[in-house]
Amino acid sequence: MWRVVAFVVGLEAIAPAQPSPDQAVEAKRLFEDGRKLATDGKYAPACDDFTKSYALDPGIGTELNLADCQEHLGHTALAWHLFDDAAKRETDPDRGKFARGRADALTAKLASAVVKLPDASTVGLVLKVGGQLVPPAAEVTTRVEPGTVQVELDVPGRPPETRSRPAKAGESVTFDFGAPAAVEPPHPVDQAPPPEETHSVEHRVHSRVVLAAGLGIGGGALIITSGAMAFVAKSHWDAEVGPGKDCDPTVHCNATGFAKVNDARSLANVATVVGIVGLAAAVAGGVVYLTAPKELVVAPAVGAQGGGITLSGTF
């Protein structure tokens, strides 16, 4: 599809050759096929047919259809060149105005590249702008796609030269090959700071430490409560059991003593259970703390009086 693009861009300096009868017939067939494909929205194959037709017979009607097709494919700069060339070649005022209007409508979407060549008349000089061949002149202005614009210059007897510059839509960038290419100053190399001596401290994970502390505190509280309950139960037992009391060992317990002794015995049993649970919780807290994973926190610090480290942890 792109094999005639360079030819299209340089049409201003080339007189179109008359096609042979066979070429004209084939060009017309390809043109009609391209029109049908474009009507169906199949622009890629339509552009291919228009390109082949244009290569055989570079008629302005074919050029306009090819330009419209390329615009639908998003090849804005190529479409502009085709519309612009058709506007310059067209002798019919209405069609010329139509082509110029289509070209102007695309201008705001494109960037402009201005190329200045001090040796434009050198035989064999080849100039490419945006990857497309452009007829050399002392100053060339052409439309290009926005983005990074690349200009390639190949002059016989000299090494090829390539320059590139960014350009937004509506902007113009100039490439003056009479002046040396701008060289960006080297960027300063950032030197890495000298290594700092650091130390490490391990801390157990905070959440596990909190859990272990909760179990330990809870277990301790239960053990204390158990001791208090056992002391009360022992006091009640001593108050009811003994010579001359409701439960005299030499005599049977009366009803009051029997009830109070049973209460003291039940309280003692509860105290025992509470104590066992408290002891289990305290042991579990110790196990959780000892098995908690550790985290390493290291932070170097430098102050006015010298260097050091700042250590931070989770507990």
C-alpha angles and dihedrals in degrees: 000000000000100000094100098040094097089049091051093052091051098046093114090073097039126076109218113245120231112253122234118249091259092048091049092052093048091045091053092049092050090046093053091047089051092051091053092049092048091050088055090050093250094134100161096061089036091057089049092054093045090049093052091046092049091050089057097039116010096205120165092236090057090046092053092049091047090050092052091047093051091049090055089052091053096251092134099164093049091048090051092052091050094048091044093050092047090051091052094047100041115102096186107091095215096050090042091053090047092052092046091050092052091049093048091050089061096046096087090055094056139066125229125234119201114195121191116199120185091189100039092138094061110125112245095019112151122198126188125184117188089351094304128111113249126190106251121244137157087266123013124190118189139159119251138178115270116258128056108358114206125196121192122196124187115184118179111253094021133085113262113263129209127189130179137187134174119249133179126213109287093019127115125216125192128214112194109189089182088071125060116262114266112256118208114229113250114264114246113256112240110230116221114240115253114271114268124221110242136183129203134224124193121219128182116246109278098229092054091047091052091050092049091049091050092051092047095048092044092048092049091050091051092050091052090047090049091053091050092050091048090051091051092047091051091049092051091047093050091048092057105033121068144067111319093010131112088271105041109179089222092051132039120266116263119230094267094049093045092055094046093048090052089050091051091048091051091048090051091051091050090048089053092052092047091050092050091050091047092050091049091051092050091050091047090052091054092049092049092051095047093047096043113119117247131234125207119225120186128166126170117216132193122194138174091268097049143291133307143137136267115218120200128182143172098247 
